[in-house]
Amino acid sequence: MTIKELAAQLQVEIDDKMDAFNVMGKEAKKLSQKIEKIHLQMGKIIKELEPVDSLIRAQHPDKVQLFDALLQQLKENNG
């Protein structure tokens, strides 16, 4: 087999891998958008619970960092 033939064969394999990569990338983008939407919904729930913020933080200390991150994301998204 010549170098030219080997290069052509390799290019086909590269193209196949890149096609699979691109398909996964599109799916990852869709999932990322879906996750962001869900995070915003979660942030809205935490925002609604603001009057009892200290209570929920005391009851769920393991989620305090998550609450803060969701509220920050909500704040950034709403301008």
C-alpha positions in Angstrom: 0.0 0.0 0.0 1.4 3.4 -0.9 1.7 6.4 1.5 -1.0 8.2 -0.6 -3.4 5.2 -0.1 -2.6 5.0 3.6 -3.2 8.8 4.0 -6.6 8.5 2.2 -7.6 5.6 4.4 -6.5 7.5 7.5 -8.5 10.5 6.4 -11.6 8.4 6.1 -11.1 7.2 9.7 -10.5 10.8 10.9 -13.6 12.0 9.2 -15.7 9.2 10.8 -14.4 10.1 14.3 -15.0 13.8 13.7 -18.6 13.1 12.5 -19.2 11.2 15.7 -17.6 14.0 17.7 -19.8 16.7 16.1 -22.9 14.7 16.8 -22.0 14.4 20.4 -21.2 18.1 20.5 -24.6 19.0 19.3 -26.2 16.7 21.8 -24.1 18.2 24.6 -25.1 21.7 23.7 -28.8 20.7 23.8 -28.3 19.1 27.2 -26.4 22.1 28.5 -29.3 24.4 27.5 -31.7 22.1 29.2 -29.7 22.0 32.3 -29.4 25.8 32.4 -33.2 26.1 32.0 -33.7 23.7 34.9 -31.2 25.6 37.1 -33.0 28.8 36.4 -36.3 27.2 37.5 -34.6 25.9 40.6 -33.2 29.4 41.3 -36.8 30.8 41.0 -37.9 28.4 43.6 -35.1 29.4 46.0 -36.0 33.1 45.2 -39.6 32.4 46.2 -38.4 30.9 49.4 -36.4 34.0 50.3 -38.7 35.0 53.2 -37.7 31.7 54.9 -34.1 31.7 53.6 -32.5 31.3 57.0 -34.8 28.4 57.8 -34.1 26.4 54.6 -30.4 27.1 54.9 -30.5 25.7 58.5 -32.5 22.7 57.4 -30.3 22.0 54.3 -26.7 23.2 55.1 -25.4 20.8 52.5 -27.2 22.7 49.8 -26.3 26.3 50.8 -23.5 26.5 48.2 -26.0 25.3 45.6 -28.6 27.8 46.7 -26.1 30.6 46.3 -25.0 29.5 42.9 -28.5 29.2 41.6 -29.5 32.6 43.0 -26.3 34.1 41.3 -27.2 32.4 38.0 -30.7 33.7 38.2 -29.5 37.2 39.0 -27.0 37.1 36.0 -29.7 35.8 33.7 -32.3 38.5 34.6 -29.8 41.3 34.1 
